[in-house]
């Protein structure tokens, strides 16, 4: 009898545990859906507002339809571009240039930022220069780049690096500058010196600011690349900038706007990826209110 009672209690416990698991699973799925919806609906609303404003401008008669076509005329062209092999070849070339240029910019920015943050003499000598380079329009570098490298990939890469590296360096410098002194003292008490102090304490502490610098650096790199592809046409290569320029020369506004939409979407996607990284860092540091 006692044995049956114990078995009954255990079975009841298992059933209750199963119900709890189902409830927790349902709650987790509900939270996931709520988070996904809260992330998606503002972007959907923004797109709808932008399309509505665009259509209202077209209906106002401000420009002729062949100069400024509406969404109904442009979106089918946009879809046709997405199904074109030439278009995807252009996207691949543009993204390859962006990734290579940004990688070199990150390497240069980290080296320069670490040295300037570490040595006060370099800070006094080059701190203002880095900020000045960051504020300089990237398109101003192209005459020099074309003289140095002619119409080549190197000319575009040169400007992309100069456009992005100063922001990355400044992000790292700001992160190092705002490392809490109490952390530095704690690290020194624990025996961290020199490179070990940077590797195990200063660099992790400066990560949030550094990621912000990377995000800003990508924005500058992307803008520099688009300007470069419009100005530096290399042989018969086809990139997004070349397609955009050709559409402008042919007065094909629908194609031109569709390419602009692609450039915008690619920029938003990369920004969202940086947002995911930034969110992960904020949660790790315990400063994300949603965590």
C-alpha positions as a Markdown table, in Angstrom:
| # | Residue | x | y | z |
|---|---|---|---|---|
| 1 | Unk | 0.0 | 0.0 | 0.0 |
| 2 | Unk | 2.7 | 2.4 | 1.0 |
| 3 | Unk | 4.6 | 1.4 | -2.2 |
| 4 | Unk | 1.6 | 2.3 | -4.3 |
| 5 | Unk | 1.3 | 5.6 | -2.6 |
| 6 | Unk | 4.9 | 6.5 | -3.3 |
| 7 | Unk | 4.5 | 5.5 | -6.9 |
| 8 | Unk | 1.4 | 7.6 | -7.2 |
| 9 | Unk | 3.2 | 10.6 | -5.7 |
| 10 | Unk | 6.1 | 10.2 | -8.1 |
| 11 | Unk | 3.8 | 10.0 | -11.1 |
| 12 | Unk | 1.9 | 13.0 | -10.0 |
| 13 | Unk | 5.3 | 14.9 | -9.6 |
| 14 | Unk | 6.3 | 13.9 | -13.1 |
| 15 | Unk | 3.0 | 15.1 | -14.5 |
| 16 | Unk | 3.2 | 18.4 | -12.7 |
| 17 | Unk | 6.8 | 18.8 | -13.9 |
| 18 | Unk | 5.6 | 18.1 | -17.5 |
| 19 | Unk | 2.9 | 20.7 | -17.2 |
| 20 | Unk | 5.4 | 23.2 | -15.8 |
| 21 | Unk | 7.7 | 22.5 | -18.7 |
| 22 | Unk | 4.9 | 23.0 | -21.2 |
| 23 | Unk | 4.0 | 26.3 | -19.6 |
| 24 | Unk | 7.6 | 27.5 | -19.6 |
| 25 | Unk | 8.0 | 26.4 | -23.2 |
| 26 | Unk | 4.9 | 28.3 | -24.2 |
| 27 | Unk | 6.0 | 31.3 | -22.3 |
| 28 | Unk | 9.4 | 31.2 | -24.0 |
| 29 | Unk | 7.9 | 30.9 | -27.4 |
| 30 | Unk | 5.5 | 33.8 | -26.7 |
| 31 | Unk | 8.3 | 36.0 | -25.5 |
| 32 | Unk | 10.3 | 35.1 | -28.7 |
| 33 | Unk | 7.4 | 36.0 | -30.9 |
| 34 | Unk | 6.8 | 39.2 | -29.0 |
| 35 | Unk | 10.5 | 40.2 | -29.3 |
| 36 | Unk | 10.5 | 39.4 | -33.0 |
| 37 | Unk | 7.3 | 41.5 | -33.6 |
| 38 | Unk | 8.6 | 44.4 | -31.5 |
| 39 | Unk | 11.7 | 44.4 | -33.7 |
| 40 | Unk | 9.9 | 44.1 | -37.0 |
| 41 | Unk | 6.9 | 46.3 | -36.7 |
| 42 | Unk | 8.7 | 49.7 | -36.4 |
| 43 | Unk | 10.7 | 48.9 | -39.6 |
| 44 | Unk | 7.5 | 47.8 | -41.5 |
| 45 | Unk | 5.8 | 51.0 | -40.3 |
| 46 | Unk | 8.7 | 53.1 | -41.5 |
| 47 | Unk | 8.7 | 51.4 | -44.9 |
| 48 | Unk | 4.9 | 52.0 | -45.3 |
| 49 | Unk | 5.3 | 55.6 | -44.2 |
| 50 | Unk | 8.2 | 56.2 | -46.7 |
| 51 | Unk | 6.2 | 54.6 | -49.6 |
| 52 | Unk | 3.1 | 56.6 | -48.8 |
| 53 | Unk | 5.1 | 59.9 | -48.7 |
| 54 | Unk | 6.8 | 58.9 | -52.0 |
| 55 | Unk | 3.5 | 58.3 | -53.6 |
| 56 | Unk | 2.0 | 61.5 | -52.3 |
| 57 | Unk | 4.9 | 63.5 | -53.8 |
| 58 | Unk | 4.3 | 61.8 | -57.2 |
| 59 | Unk | 0.6 | 62.5 | -57.0 |
| 60 | Unk | 1.4 | 66.2 | -56.2 |
| 61 | Unk | 2.7 | 66.6 | -59.8 |
| 62 | Unk | 5.9 | 68.1 | -58.6 |
| 63 | Unk | 7.9 | 66.3 | -61.3 |
| 64 | Unk | 6.9 | 64.5 | -64.5 |
| 65 | Unk | 6.3 | 60.7 | -64.0 |
| 66 | Unk | 9.3 | 59.9 | -66.2 |
| 67 | Unk | 11.5 | 62.0 | -63.9 |
| 68 | Unk | 10.1 | 60.7 | -60.6 |
| 69 | Unk | 8.1 | 57.5 | -61.0 |
| 70 | Unk | 6.0 | 56.2 | -58.1 |
| 71 | Unk | 6.3 | 53.0 | -56.2 |
| 72 | Unk | 3.9 | 51.2 | -58.5 |
| 73 | Unk | 6.3 | 51.8 | -61.5 |
| 74 | Unk | 9.5 | 51.3 | -59.6 |
| 75 | Unk | 8.9 | 48.3 | -57.4 |
| 76 | Unk | 8.4 | 45.9 | -60.4 |
| 77 | Unk | 11.7 | 47.1 | -61.8 |
| 78 | Unk | 13.3 | 46.5 | -58.5 |
| 79 | Unk | 12.0 | 43.0 | -58.5 |
| 80 | Unk | 13.3 | 42.4 | -62.0 |
| 81 | Unk | 16.7 | 43.5 | -60.9 |
| 82 | Unk | 16.7 | 41.0 | -58.1 |
| 83 | Unk | 16.2 | 38.2 | -60.7 |
| 84 | Unk | 19.0 | 39.4 | -62.9 |
| 85 | Unk | 22.4 | 37.6 | -62.9 |
| 86 | Unk | 24.2 | 40.9 | -63.9 |
| 87 | Unk | 22.7 | 42.6 | -60.9 |
| 88 | Unk | 24.0 | 39.9 | -58.5 |
| 89 | Unk | 27.4 | 40.1 | -60.1 |
| 90 | Unk | 27.5 | 43.8 | -59.4 |
| 91 | Unk | 26.4 | 43.3 | -55.8 |
| 92 | Unk | 29.1 | 40.6 | -55.3 |
| 93 | Unk | 31.8 | 43.0 | -56.6 |
| 94 | Unk | 30.6 | 45.9 | -54.5 |
| 95 | Unk | 30.4 | 43.8 | -51.3 |
| 96 | Unk | 33.8 | 42.3 | -52.0 |
| 97 | Unk | 35.3 | 45.8 | -52.2 |
| 98 | Unk | 33.5 | 46.8 | -49.1 |
| 99 | Unk | 34.6 | 43.8 | -47.0 |
| 100 | Unk | 38.2 | 44.1 | -48.2 |
| 101 | Unk | 38.4 | 47.8 | -47.7 |
| 102 | Unk | 36.7 | 47.6 | -44.3 |
| 103 | Unk | 39.1 | 44.8 | -43.1 |
| 104 | Unk | 42.1 | 46.9 | -44.0 |
| 105 | Unk | 40.5 | 50.0 | -42.3 |
| 106 | Unk | 39.9 | 47.9 | -39.1 |
| 107 | Unk | 43.6 | 46.8 | -39.1 |
| 108 | Unk | 44.9 | 50.3 | -39.6 |
| 109 | Unk | 42.4 | 51.8 | -37.1 |
| 110 | Unk | 43.2 | 49.4 | -34.4 |
| 111 | Unk | 47.0 | 49.8 | -34.8 |
| 112 | Unk | 46.8 | 53.6 | -34.9 |
| 113 | Unk | 44.2 | 53.8 | -32.1 |
| 114 | Unk | 46.1 | 51.5 | -29.8 |
| 115 | Unk | 49.4 | 53.5 | -30.3 |
| 116 | Unk | 47.8 | 56.9 | -29.9 |
| 117 | Unk | 45.9 | 55.7 | -26.8 |
| 118 | Unk | 49.1 | 54.2 | -25.3 |
| 119 | Unk | 51.6 | 57.0 | -25.8 |
| 120 | Unk | 50.9 | 60.6 | -24.8 |
| 121 | Unk | 53.4 | 62.0 | -27.3 |
| 122 | Unk | 51.5 | 60.4 | -30.2 |
| 123 | Unk | 48.2 | 61.6 | -28.7 |
| 124 | Unk | 49.5 | 65.2 | -28.7 |
| 125 | Unk | 50.9 | 64.8 | -32.2 |
| 126 | Unk | 48.2 | 62.9 | -34.0 |
| 127 | Unk | 45.0 | 63.1 | -31.9 |
| 128 | Unk | 43.6 | 66.2 | -33.7 |
| 129 | Unk | 44.8 | 64.9 | -37.1 |
| 130 | Unk | 42.8 | 61.7 | -36.7 |
| 131 | Unk | 39.7 | 63.7 | -35.9 |
| 132 | Unk | 40.4 | 66.0 | -38.8 |
| 133 | Unk | 40.7 | 63.1 | -41.2 |
| 134 | Unk | 37.4 | 61.7 | -39.8 |
| 135 | Unk | 35.5 | 64.9 | -40.6 |
| 136 | Unk | 37.1 | 65.2 | -44.1 |
| 137 | Unk | 34.6 | 64.3 | -46.9 |
| 138 | Unk | 35.9 | 61.1 | -48.5 |
| 139 | Unk | 35.1 | 62.3 | -52.0 |
| 140 | Unk | 37.9 | 64.9 | -51.5 |
| 141 | Unk | 40.4 | 62.1 | -51.6 |
| 142 | Unk | 39.5 | 60.9 | -55.0 |
| 143 | Unk | 41.5 | 63.4 | -57.1 |
| 144 | Unk | 44.7 | 62.4 | -55.2 |
| 145 | Unk | 43.8 | 58.7 | -55.3 |
| 146 | Unk | 43.3 | 58.8 | -59.1 |
| 147 | Unk | 46.6 | 60.6 | -59.5 |
| 148 | Unk | 48.4 | 58.0 | -57.3 |
| 149 | Unk | 46.7 | 54.8 | -58.5 |
| 150 | Unk | 44.9 | 55.9 | -61.7 |
| 151 | Unk | 41.5 | 54.2 | -62.4 |
| 152 | Unk | 42.1 | 51.0 | -60.4 |
| 153 | Unk | 40.9 | 49.0 | -57.5 |
| 154 | Unk | 43.7 | 50.5 | -55.4 |
| 155 | Unk | 42.2 | 54.0 | -55.8 |
| 156 | Unk | 38.9 | 52.9 | -54.4 |
| 157 | Unk | 40.5 | 50.9 | -51.7 |
| 158 | Unk | 42.7 | 53.8 | -50.7 |
| 159 | Unk | 39.7 | 56.1 | -50.2 |
| 160 | Unk | 37.6 | 53.5 | -48.4 |
| 161 | Unk | 40.5 | 52.9 | -45.9 |
| 162 | Unk | 41.0 | 56.7 | -45.3 |
| 163 | Unk | 37.3 | 57.1 | -44.9 |
| 164 | Unk | 36.8 | 54.4 | -42.3 |
| 165 | Unk | 40.0 | 54.0 | -40.3 |
| 166 | Unk | 39.9 | 57.4 | -38.4 |
| 167 | Unk | 36.4 | 56.5 | -37.0 |
| 168 | Unk | 37.6 | 53.1 | -35.9 |
| 169 | Unk | 40.8 | 54.6 | -34.3 |
| 170 | Unk | 38.8 | 57.2 | -32.5 |
| 171 | Unk | 36.3 | 54.6 | -31.2 |
| 172 | Unk | 39.2 | 52.6 | -29.7 |
| 173 | Unk | 40.8 | 55.7 | -28.2 |
| 174 | Unk | 37.6 | 56.8 | -26.6 |
| 175 | Unk | 37.1 | 53.3 | -25.2 |
| 176 | Unk | 40.5 | 53.3 | -23.6 |
| 177 | Unk | 40.1 | 56.9 | -22.3 |
| 178 | Unk | 36.8 | 55.9 | -20.5 |
| 179 | Unk | 38.1 | 52.8 | -18.9 |
| 180 | Unk | 37.2 | 53.2 | -15.2 |
| 181 | Unk | 40.4 | 54.0 | -13.1 |
| 182 | Unk | 39.3 | 51.5 | -10.5 |
| 183 | Unk | 39.6 | 48.7 | -13.1 |
| 184 | Unk | 43.1 | 49.9 | -14.0 |
| 185 | Unk | 44.1 | 49.9 | -10.3 |
| 186 | Unk | 42.6 | 46.4 | -9.8 |
| 187 | Unk | 44.4 | 45.1 | -12.9 |
| 188 | Unk | 47.7 | 46.4 | -11.6 |
| 189 | Unk | 47.1 | 44.9 | -8.2 |
| 190 | Unk | 46.6 | 41.6 | -9.9 |
| 191 | Unk | 49.9 | 42.0 | -11.7 |
| 192 | Unk | 48.8 | 43.1 | -15.1 |
| 193 | Unk | 51.4 | 45.2 | -16.9 |
| 194 | Unk | 52.1 | 46.4 | -20.4 |
| 195 | Unk | 50.5 | 44.2 | -23.2 |
| 196 | Unk | 48.9 | 41.9 | -20.6 |
| 197 | Unk | 47.0 | 44.9 | -19.2 |
| 198 | Unk | 45.8 | 45.9 | -22.6 |
| 199 | Unk | 44.9 | 42.4 | -23.6 |
| 200 | Unk | 43.0 | 41.3 | -20.5 |
| 201 | Unk | 41.6 | 44.5 | -19.1 |
| 202 | Unk | 41.7 | 47.7 | -21.3 |
| 203 | Unk | 40.6 | 46.1 | -24.6 |
| 204 | Unk | 37.6 | 44.2 | -23.1 |
| 205 | Unk | 36.6 | 47.3 | -21.2 |
| 206 | Unk | 36.8 | 49.5 | -24.3 |
| 207 | Unk | 34.8 | 47.0 | -26.4 |
| 208 | Unk | 31.5 | 48.9 | -26.4 |
| 209 | Unk | 33.1 | 52.1 | -27.6 |
| 210 | Unk | 35.2 | 50.2 | -30.1 |
| 211 | Unk | 32.1 | 48.5 | -31.6 |
| 212 | Unk | 30.5 | 51.9 | -31.9 |
| 213 | Unk | 33.6 | 53.1 | -33.8 |
| 214 | Unk | 33.4 | 50.0 | -36.0 |
| 215 | Unk | 29.8 | 50.8 | -36.8 |
| 216 | Unk | 30.5 | 54.4 | -37.7 |
| 217 | Unk | 33.6 | 53.3 | -39.6 |
| 218 | Unk | 31.5 | 50.9 | -41.7 |
| 219 | Unk | 29.1 | 53.8 | -42.5 |
| 220 | Unk | 32.0 | 55.9 | -43.7 |
| 221 | Unk | 33.5 | 53.0 | -45.7 |
| 222 | Unk | 30.1 | 52.3 | -47.4 |
| 223 | Unk | 29.7 | 56.0 | -48.4 |
| 224 | Unk | 33.3 | 56.2 | -49.6 |
| 225 | Unk | 32.8 | 53.0 | -51.7 |
| 226 | Unk | 29.7 | 54.3 | -53.4 |
| 227 | Unk | 31.4 | 57.6 | -54.2 |
| 228 | Unk | 34.4 | 55.6 | -55.6 |
| 229 | Unk | 32.3 | 53.4 | -57.8 |
| 230 | Unk | 30.5 | 56.4 | -59.3 |
| 231 | Unk | 33.8 | 58.2 | -60.0 |
| 232 | Unk | 36.3 | 55.3 | -60.7 |
| 233 | Unk | 35.0 | 53.1 | -63.5 |
| 234 | Unk | 37.5 | 50.3 | -64.1 |
| 235 | Unk | 37.3 | 48.7 | -67.6 |
| 236 | Unk | 34.2 | 46.6 | -68.1 |
| 237 | Unk | 33.6 | 45.8 | -64.5 |
| 238 | Unk | 30.1 | 46.1 | -63.3 |
| 239 | Unk | 29.3 | 47.3 | -59.7 |
| 240 | Unk | 26.3 | 48.9 | -58.1 |
| 241 | Unk | 27.9 | 52.3 | -58.6 |
| 242 | Unk | 28.4 | 51.6 | -62.3 |
| 243 | Unk | 24.8 | 50.4 | -62.7 |
| 244 | Unk | 23.6 | 53.6 | -60.9 |
| 245 | Unk | 25.7 | 55.8 | -63.1 |
| 246 | Unk | 24.5 | 54.1 | -66.3 |
| 247 | Unk | 20.9 | 54.4 | -65.3 |
| 248 | Unk | 21.5 | 58.1 | -64.7 |
| 249 | Unk | 23.1 | 58.6 | -68.1 |
| 250 | Unk | 20.2 | 56.9 | -69.8 |
| 251 | Unk | 17.6 | 58.9 | -67.8 |
| 252 | Unk | 16.2 | 55.6 | -66.5 |
| 253 | Unk | 14.9 | 56.8 | -63.2 |
| 254 | Unk | 13.1 | 53.6 | -62.2 |
| 255 | Unk | 16.3 | 51.6 | -62.6 |
| 256 | Unk | 18.2 | 54.3 | -60.8 |
| 257 | Unk | 15.9 | 54.3 | -57.8 |
| 258 | Unk | 15.8 | 50.5 | -57.6 |
| 259 | Unk | 19.7 | 50.5 | -57.4 |
| 260 | Unk | 19.4 | 53.2 | -54.7 |
| 261 | Unk | 17.0 | 51.0 | -52.8 |
| 262 | Unk | 19.4 | 48.1 | -52.9 |
| 263 | Unk | 22.2 | 50.2 | -51.6 |
| 264 | Unk | 20.0 | 51.4 | -48.8 |
| 265 | Unk | 18.9 | 47.8 | -47.9 |
| 266 | Unk | 22.4 | 46.5 | -47.8 |
| 267 | Unk | 23.4 | 49.4 | -45.5 |
| 268 | Unk | 20.4 | 48.6 | -43.2 |
| 269 | Unk | 21.3 | 44.9 | -43.1 |
| 270 | Unk | 24.9 | 45.6 | -42.1 |
| 271 | Unk | 23.7 | 48.1 | -39.5 |
| 272 | Unk | 21.4 | 45.4 | -38.0 |
| 273 | Unk | 24.3 | 43.0 | -37.8 |
| 274 | Unk | 26.3 | 45.6 | -35.8 |
| 275 | Unk | 23.2 | 46.1 | -33.7 |
| 276 | Unk | 23.1 | 42.4 | -32.8 |
| 277 | Unk | 26.8 | 42.6 | -31.8 |
| 278 | Unk | 26.2 | 45.7 | -29.8 |
| 279 | Unk | 23.2 | 44.1 | -28.1 |
| 280 | Unk | 25.2 | 41.0 | -27.1 |
| 281 | Unk | 27.9 | 43.2 | -25.6 |
| 282 | Unk | 25.3 | 45.3 | -23.7 |
| 283 | Unk | 23.7 | 42.2 | -22.3 |
| 284 | Unk | 27.1 | 40.8 | -21.3 |
| 285 | Unk | 27.9 | 44.1 | -19.5 |
| 286 | Unk | 24.4 | 44.1 | -17.9 |
| 287 | Unk | 23.3 | 47.5 | -19.4 |
| 288 | Unk | 20.6 | 46.2 | -21.6 |
| 289 | Unk | 17.2 | 47.1 | -20.1 |
| 290 | Unk | 15.5 | 44.3 | -22.0 |
| 291 | Unk | 17.8 | 41.6 | -20.6 |
